[in-house]
Amino acid sequence: MKLDLLKNQWLEIVFEGRNKLYGAYELRKTNGKTTTKSLIIGGVIFVFLVSIPVLANLIPDSSDDTTLDQKITTVKLPPKEEKPKENLPPPPPPPPKVDQVKFVKPVVAKAEEVTEEPPKVEEIKDKKIGAETIKGDPDAELTVEPVGNGPKDVVEEDNEIYNTAGIEVKPDFPGGIEKFYKFVAKNYQTPEEEGLKGKVFVSFVVEKDGSLTDIKVIRDIGFGTGKEAIRVLKSCPKWTPGEQNGKKVRVLYSLPINIQSAE
């Protein structure tokens, strides 16, 4: 029998009576297919690498900017209008008017060609030198612009709201906080609800003039107790304002109001 080495018949002869489950038998059995696949894959990769320059030339260049052909024009902007400067010091007064003597430039010339002689030293003493001779008036009145007040220091108003903690002088009710509680107890109308008891927490800002603004109820016990607290605080007399660095400032103040209905 003629044996073809390119086919798998020789494997059967070599591995006859042996363990065909061994790895060598499977490797040799699939050797042809593996070699064919390797050649095909290698050929494809080789063709792709060789054709990269050709493919690169076929890709259009996106960097061409057609806008470069557009004509660039210059636009002249109007000059900026300079605002007149304010609070400038007044100009200095003009100097007193004095005589002005024409200055003749000395030129070397013949005696008969001299048409105008230069002034002598005595003539130009205490006088100005100019292009022509002008008679001044030393007794003329001097006009001076009125002197202004100059720039004033602009003091920005401090509208910051300070907290009572850390402030130098805390705001206070006239007569003390005890009188404030008496004022609230006298003017507060407790709702007619049996067993009503608790605290209403309020906050407000004591302004620089001592008035109370931005009155808010932080927590109440219902039945209109918060609204009544706001009404009483709006009718409250002015407080003594707080101070910081020797100046009156706005201060945030908060306090509880005890509520208890009559039994």
Secondary structure as a PSIPRED ss2 file (coil, helix, strand):
# PSIPRED VFORMAT (PSIPRED V4.0)

   1 M C   1.000  0.000  0.000
   2 K C   1.000  0.000  0.000
   3 L C   1.000  0.000  0.000
   4 D C   1.000  0.000  0.000
   5 L C   1.000  0.000  0.000
   6 L C   1.000  0.000  0.000
   7 K C   1.000  0.000  0.000
   8 N C   1.000  0.000  0.000
   9 Q H   0.000  1.000  0.000
  10 W H   0.000  1.000  0.000
  11 L H   0.000  1.000  0.000
  12 E H   0.000  1.000  0.000
  13 I H   0.000  1.000  0.000
  14 V H   0.000  1.000  0.000
  15 F C   1.000  0.000  0.000
  16 E C   1.000  0.000  0.000
  17 G C   1.000  0.000  0.000
  18 R C   1.000  0.000  0.000
  19 N C   1.000  0.000  0.000
  20 K C   1.000  0.000  0.000
  21 L C   1.000  0.000  0.000
  22 Y C   1.000  0.000  0.000
  23 G H   0.000  1.000  0.000
  24 A H   0.000  1.000  0.000
  25 Y H   0.000  1.000  0.000
  26 E H   0.000  1.000  0.000
  27 L H   0.000  1.000  0.000
  28 R H   0.000  1.000  0.000
  29 K H   0.000  1.000  0.000
  30 T C   1.000  0.000  0.000
  31 N H   0.000  1.000  0.000
  32 G H   0.000  1.000  0.000
  33 K H   0.000  1.000  0.000
  34 T H   0.000  1.000  0.000
  35 T H   0.000  1.000  0.000
  36 T H   0.000  1.000  0.000
  37 K H   0.000  1.000  0.000
  38 S H   0.000  1.000  0.000
  39 L H   0.000  1.000  0.000
  40 I H   0.000  1.000  0.000
  41 I H   0.000  1.000  0.000
  42 G H   0.000  1.000  0.000
  43 G H   0.000  1.000  0.000
  44 V H   0.000  1.000  0.000
  45 I H   0.000  1.000  0.000
  46 F H   0.000  1.000  0.000
  47 V H   0.000  1.000  0.000
  48 F H   0.000  1.000  0.000
  49 L H   0.000  1.000  0.000
  50 V H   0.000  1.000  0.000
  51 S C   1.000  0.000  0.000
  52 I H   0.000  1.000  0.000
  53 P H   0.000  1.000  0.000
  54 V H   0.000  1.000  0.000
  55 L H   0.000  1.000  0.000
  56 A H   0.000  1.000  0.000
  57 N H   0.000  1.000  0.000
  58 L H   0.000  1.000  0.000
  59 I C   1.000  0.000  0.000
  60 P C   1.000  0.000  0.000
  61 D C   1.000  0.000  0.000
  62 S C   1.000  0.000  0.000
  63 S C   1.000  0.000  0.000
  64 D C   1.000  0.000  0.000
  65 D C   1.000  0.000  0.000
  66 T H   0.000  1.000  0.000
  67 T H   0.000  1.000  0.000
  68 L H   0.000  1.000  0.000
  69 D H   0.000  1.000  0.000
  70 Q C   1.000  0.000  0.000
  71 K C   1.000  0.000  0.000
  72 I C   1.000  0.000  0.000
  73 T C   1.000  0.000  0.000
  74 T C   1.000  0.000  0.000
  75 V C   1.000  0.000  0.000
  76 K C   1.000  0.000  0.000
  77 L C   1.000  0.000  0.000
  78 P C   1.000  0.000  0.000
  79 P C   1.000  0.000  0.000
  80 K C   1.000  0.000  0.000
  81 E C   1.000  0.000  0.000
  82 E C   1.000  0.000  0.000
  83 K C   1.000  0.000  0.000
  84 P C   1.000  0.000  0.000
  85 K C   1.000  0.000  0.000
  86 E C   1.000  0.000  0.000
  87 N C   1.000  0.000  0.000
  88 L C   1.000  0.000  0.000
  89 P C   1.000  0.000  0.000
  90 P C   1.000  0.000  0.000
  91 P C   1.000  0.000  0.000
  92 P C   1.000  0.000  0.000
  93 P C   1.000  0.000  0.000
  94 P C   1.000  0.000  0.000
  95 P C   1.000  0.000  0.000
  96 P C   1.000  0.000  0.000
  97 K C   1.000  0.000  0.000
  98 V C   1.000  0.000  0.000
  99 D C   1.000  0.000  0.000
 100 Q E   0.000  0.000  1.000
 101 V E   0.000  0.000  1.000
 102 K E   0.000  0.000  1.000
 103 F C   1.000  0.000  0.000
 104 V C   1.000  0.000  0.000
 105 K C   1.000  0.000  0.000
 106 P C   1.000  0.000  0.000
 107 V C   1.000  0.000  0.000
 108 V C   1.000  0.000  0.000
 109 A C   1.000  0.000  0.000
 110 K C   1.000  0.000  0.000
 111 A H   0.000  1.000  0.000
 112 E H   0.000  1.000  0.000
 113 E H   0.000  1.000  0.000
 114 V C   1.000  0.000  0.000
 115 T C   1.000  0.000  0.000
 116 E C   1.000  0.000  0.000
 117 E C   1.000  0.000  0.000
 118 P C   1.000  0.000  0.000
 119 P C   1.000  0.000  0.000
 120 K C   1.000  0.000  0.000
 121 V H   0.000  1.000  0.000
 122 E H   0.000  1.000  0.000
 123 E H   0.000  1.000  0.000
 124 I H   0.000  1.000  0.000
 125 K C   1.000  0.000  0.000
 126 D C   1.000  0.000  0.000
 127 K C   1.000  0.000  0.000
 128 K E   0.000  0.000  1.000
 129 I E   0.000  0.000  1.000
 130 G E   0.000  0.000  1.000
 131 A C   1.000  0.000  0.000
 132 E C   1.000  0.000  0.000
 133 T C   1.000  0.000  0.000
 134 I E   0.000  0.000  1.000
 135 K C   1.000  0.000  0.000
 136 G C   1.000  0.000  0.000
 137 D C   1.000  0.000  0.000
 138 P C   1.000  0.000  0.000
 139 D C   1.000  0.000  0.000
 140 A C   1.000  0.000  0.000
 141 E C   1.000  0.000  0.000
 142 L C   1.000  0.000  0.000
 143 T C   1.000  0.000  0.000
 144 V C   1.000  0.000  0.000
 145 E C   1.000  0.000  0.000
 146 P C   1.000  0.000  0.000
 147 V C   1.000  0.000  0.000
 148 G C   1.000  0.000  0.000
 149 N C   1.000  0.000  0.000
 150 G C   1.000  0.000  0.000
 151 P C   1.000  0.000  0.000
 152 K C   1.000  0.000  0.000
 153 D C   1.000  0.000  0.000
 154 V C   1.000  0.000  0.000
 155 V C   1.000  0.000  0.000
 156 E C   1.000  0.000  0.000
 157 E C   1.000  0.000  0.000
 158 D C   1.000  0.000  0.000
 159 N C   1.000  0.000  0.000
 160 E C   1.000  0.000  0.000
 161 I E   0.000  0.000  1.000
 162 Y E   0.000  0.000  1.000
 163 N E   0.000  0.000  1.000
 164 T C   1.000  0.000  0.000
 165 A C   1.000  0.000  0.000
 166 G C   1.000  0.000  0.000
 167 I C   1.000  0.000  0.000
 168 E C   1.000  0.000  0.000
 169 V E   0.000  0.000  1.000
 170 K C   1.000  0.000  0.000
 171 P C   1.000  0.000  0.000
 172 D E   0.000  0.000  1.000
 173 F C   1.000  0.000  0.000
 174 P C   1.000  0.000  0.000
 175 G C   1.000  0.000  0.000
 176 G C   1.000  0.000  0.000
 177 I H   0.000  1.000  0.000
 178 E H   0.000  1.000  0.000
 179 K H   0.000  1.000  0.000
 180 F H   0.000  1.000  0.000
 181 Y H   0.000  1.000  0.000
 182 K H   0.000  1.000  0.000
 183 F H   0.000  1.000  0.000
 184 V H   0.000  1.000  0.000
 185 A H   0.000  1.000  0.000
 186 K H   0.000  1.000  0.000
 187 N H   0.000  1.000  0.000
 188 Y C   1.000  0.000  0.000
 189 Q C   1.000  0.000  0.000
 190 T C   1.000  0.000  0.000
 191 P C   1.000  0.000  0.000
 192 E C   1.000  0.000  0.000
 193 E C   1.000  0.000  0.000
 194 E C   1.000  0.000  0.000
 195 G C   1.000  0.000  0.000
 196 L C   1.000  0.000  0.000
 197 K E   0.000  0.000  1.000
 198 G E   0.000  0.000  1.000
 199 K E   0.000  0.000  1.000
 200 V E   0.000  0.000  1.000
 201 F E   0.000  0.000  1.000
 202 V E   0.000  0.000  1.000
 203 S E   0.000  0.000  1.000
 204 F E   0.000  0.000  1.000
 205 V E   0.000  0.000  1.000
 206 V E   0.000  0.000  1.000
 207 E C   1.000  0.000  0.000
 208 K C   1.000  0.000  0.000
 209 D C   1.000  0.000  0.000
 210 G C   1.000  0.000  0.000
 211 S C   1.000  0.000  0.000
 212 L E   0.000  0.000  1.000
 213 T E   0.000  0.000  1.000
 214 D E   0.000  0.000  1.000
 215 I E   0.000  0.000  1.000
 216 K E   0.000  0.000  1.000
 217 V E   0.000  0.000  1.000
 218 I E   0.000  0.000  1.000
 219 R E   0.000  0.000  1.000
 220 D C   1.000  0.000  0.000
 221 I C   1.000  0.000  0.000
 222 G C   1.000  0.000  0.000
 223 F C   1.000  0.000  0.000
 224 G C   1.000  0.000  0.000
 225 T H   0.000  1.000  0.000
 226 G H   0.000  1.000  0.000
 227 K H   0.000  1.000  0.000
 228 E H   0.000  1.000  0.000
 229 A H   0.000  1.000  0.000
 230 I H   0.000  1.000  0.000
 231 R H   0.000  1.000  0.000
 232 V H   0.000  1.000  0.000
 233 L H   0.000  1.000  0.000
 234 K H   0.000  1.000  0.000
 235 S C   1.000  0.000  0.000
 236 C C   1.000  0.000  0.000
 237 P C   1.000  0.000  0.000
 238 K C   1.000  0.000  0.000
 239 W C   1.000  0.000  0.000
 240 T E   0.000  0.000  1.000
 241 P C   1.000  0.000  0.000
 242 G E   0.000  0.000  1.000
 243 E E   0.000  0.000  1.000
 244 Q E   0.000  0.000  1.000
 245 N C   1.000  0.000  0.000
 246 G C   1.000  0.000  0.000
 247 K E   0.000  0.000  1.000
 248 K E   0.000  0.000  1.000
 249 V E   0.000  0.000  1.000
 250 R E   0.000  0.000  1.000
 251 V E   0.000  0.000  1.000
 252 L E   0.000  0.000  1.000
 253 Y E   0.000  0.000  1.000
 254 S E   0.000  0.000  1.000
 255 L E   0.000  0.000  1.000
 256 P E   0.000  0.000  1.000
 257 I E   0.000  0.000  1.000
 258 N E   0.000  0.000  1.000
 259 I E   0.000  0.000  1.000
 260 Q E   0.000  0.000  1.000
 261 S C   1.000  0.000  0.000
 262 A C   1.000  0.000  0.000
 263 E C   1.000  0.000  0.000
